[in-house]
């Protein structure tokens, strides 16, 4: 067996989109997109977010449906930063397809996500996530009725007996 060598040639300048490999997509995201489409998610979320956008000023922002899909991707993929979410969505063809972007389109940048997050109040985010959870519950995709929090009590290094008041120098 001979040692293979990596080709170091310049890529072609023009590639037909029909020649690009087609991602089969992720079954979970495909199903979620189908459920969101059946529920009219994009139209609903655009109406919900419309009061927080100017009708004609500035360039068009990320559509609210795309923004919230990106937030969902971050939740499902375990990515907490907007930079990480934007990178993950741009790196994955199946996630770009979930967002509604074709092979030659760029997915939204993290800075656009930040602007959208600043523009929309917490109540809108809560309503959108309640909508998605209600949709999942109606379709029997959620199981269980309780939520549990696992926590551990840890004693701090400073015991209460060793704390000294600044004003008097006495112990508590």
C-alpha positions as CSV (number, residue, x, y, z in Angstrom):
1,X,0.0,0.0,0.0
2,X,1.5,3.3,-1.1
3,X,1.3,6.5,0.9
4,X,-1.5,8.8,-0.4
5,X,-0.9,12.4,-0.8
6,X,-3.4,15.2,-0.4
7,X,-4.0,17.2,-3.6
8,X,-3.0,20.8,-3.3
9,X,-4.9,22.4,-6.2
10,X,-7.0,25.4,-6.5
11,X,-10.7,24.7,-6.4
12,X,-12.9,25.4,-9.4
13,X,-14.3,28.9,-9.5
14,X,-17.8,28.0,-10.7
15,X,-19.8,25.0,-9.5
16,X,-23.3,24.4,-10.6
17,X,-25.7,24.0,-7.6
18,X,-27.0,20.8,-9.2
19,X,-23.4,19.4,-8.9
20,X,-23.3,20.1,-5.1
21,X,-24.0,17.1,-2.9
22,X,-27.5,17.1,-1.5
23,X,-27.8,16.6,2.2
24,X,-30.3,14.0,3.2
25,X,-31.2,16.3,6.1
26,X,-31.6,15.3,9.7
27,X,-34.8,13.4,10.4
28,X,-35.5,15.3,13.6
29,X,-35.1,18.7,12.0
30,X,-37.1,17.6,8.9
31,X,-40.0,16.4,11.2
32,X,-39.8,19.6,13.3
33,X,-39.9,21.8,10.2
34,X,-42.9,19.8,9.0
35,X,-44.7,20.3,12.3
36,X,-43.9,24.0,12.4
37,X,-45.1,24.5,8.8
38,X,-48.4,22.7,9.6
39,X,-49.0,25.0,12.6
40,X,-48.3,28.1,10.5
41,X,-45.3,29.0,12.8
42,X,-43.6,31.4,10.4
43,X,-46.7,33.6,9.8
44,X,-47.6,33.5,13.5
45,X,-44.2,34.5,14.7
46,X,-43.9,37.3,12.1
47,X,-47.2,38.8,13.3
48,X,-46.0,38.4,17.0
49,X,-42.7,40.2,16.3
50,X,-44.0,42.8,13.8
51,X,-44.5,45.6,16.5
52,X,-40.7,45.4,17.3
53,X,-39.5,46.2,13.8
54,X,-39.7,49.4,11.7
55,X,-41.7,48.9,8.5
56,X,-39.3,50.5,6.1
57,X,-36.2,51.7,7.9
58,X,-32.9,49.9,7.5
59,X,-32.0,46.7,5.8
60,X,-34.2,43.6,6.3
61,X,-33.2,41.6,9.4
62,X,-33.3,37.8,10.0
63,X,-36.8,36.6,9.6
64,X,-38.2,35.8,13.1
65,X,-38.9,32.2,12.1
66,X,-35.2,31.7,11.1
67,X,-34.0,33.4,14.3
68,X,-36.1,31.2,16.6
69,X,-35.1,28.1,14.6
70,X,-31.4,29.1,15.2
71,X,-32.2,29.4,19.0
72,X,-33.8,25.9,18.9
73,X,-30.7,24.5,17.1
74,X,-28.6,25.9,19.9
75,X,-30.8,24.2,22.5
76,X,-31.0,20.9,20.7
77,X,-27.2,20.9,19.8
78,X,-26.1,22.0,23.3
79,X,-24.5,25.2,21.9
80,X,-25.0,28.2,24.3
81,X,-23.2,31.1,22.4
82,X,-24.6,32.9,19.5
83,X,-21.3,32.7,17.7
84,X,-21.4,28.9,18.2
85,X,-25.0,28.6,16.9
86,X,-24.2,30.8,13.8
87,X,-21.1,28.7,13.1
88,X,-22.9,25.4,13.6
89,X,-25.7,26.5,11.3
90,X,-23.3,27.7,8.6
91,X,-21.2,24.5,8.8
92,X,-24.1,22.1,8.5
93,X,-26.0,21.7,5.2
94,X,-28.9,19.9,7.0
95,X,-29.2,22.8,9.6
96,X,-29.0,25.4,6.8
97,X,-31.8,23.5,5.1
98,X,-33.8,23.5,8.4
99,X,-33.4,27.3,8.5
100,X,-34.6,27.5,4.9
101,X,-31.3,28.4,3.2
102,X,-30.1,26.9,-0.1
103,X,-26.6,25.7,-0.9
104,X,-25.4,29.1,-2.2
105,X,-27.0,31.2,0.5
106,X,-25.2,32.3,3.7
107,X,-26.8,31.6,7.0
108,X,-27.2,34.6,9.4
109,X,-24.2,35.9,11.3
110,X,-24.0,35.9,15.1
111,X,-24.2,39.7,15.1
112,X,-27.5,39.6,13.4
113,X,-28.7,37.2,16.0
114,X,-27.6,39.5,18.7
115,X,-29.5,42.5,17.2
116,X,-32.6,40.4,16.9
117,X,-32.3,39.2,20.5
118,X,-31.9,42.8,21.7
119,X,-34.9,43.9,19.7
120,X,-37.3,41.2,21.0
121,X,-38.4,41.2,24.7
122,X,-38.3,38.2,26.9
123,X,-42.1,37.8,26.7
124,X,-41.9,37.2,23.0
125,X,-39.3,34.5,23.5
126,X,-41.4,32.9,26.1
127,X,-44.5,32.9,23.9
128,X,-42.6,31.4,21.0
129,X,-41.1,28.6,23.2
130,X,-44.5,28.0,24.7
131,X,-46.0,27.7,21.2
132,X,-43.3,25.1,20.2
133,X,-43.8,23.1,23.4
134,X,-47.6,23.1,23.1
135,X,-47.2,22.0,19.5
136,X,-44.9,19.1,20.6
137,X,-47.3,18.2,23.4
138,X,-50.3,18.2,21.0
139,X,-48.4,15.9,18.6
140,X,-47.6,13.6,21.6
141,X,-43.8,14.2,21.2
142,X,-43.4,15.1,24.8
143,X,-43.6,12.5,27.5
144,X,-43.8,12.9,31.3
145,X,-45.5,15.4,33.5
146,X,-42.9,16.5,36.0
147,X,-39.7,18.4,35.8
148,X,-36.9,17.7,38.2
149,X,-33.8,19.7,39.2
150,X,-30.8,17.8,40.4
151,X,-28.7,19.9,42.7
152,X,-26.0,19.5,45.3
153,X,-25.4,21.5,48.5
154,X,-21.7,22.5,48.8
155,X,-20.2,24.1,51.9
156,X,-18.2,27.1,51.1
157,X,-14.6,27.4,52.0
158,X,-15.4,30.1,54.5
159,X,-17.3,28.7,57.4
160,X,-19.8,31.0,59.1
161,X,-17.7,30.9,62.4
162,X,-14.7,32.4,60.7
163,X,-16.5,35.4,59.1
164,X,-15.4,38.7,60.6
165,X,-17.3,42.0,60.4
166,X,-15.4,44.8,58.6
167,X,-16.9,47.6,60.8
168,X,-16.2,46.1,64.3
169,X,-13.8,43.3,63.7
170,X,-16.0,41.0,65.7
171,X,-17.3,37.6,64.6
172,X,-20.8,36.9,63.5
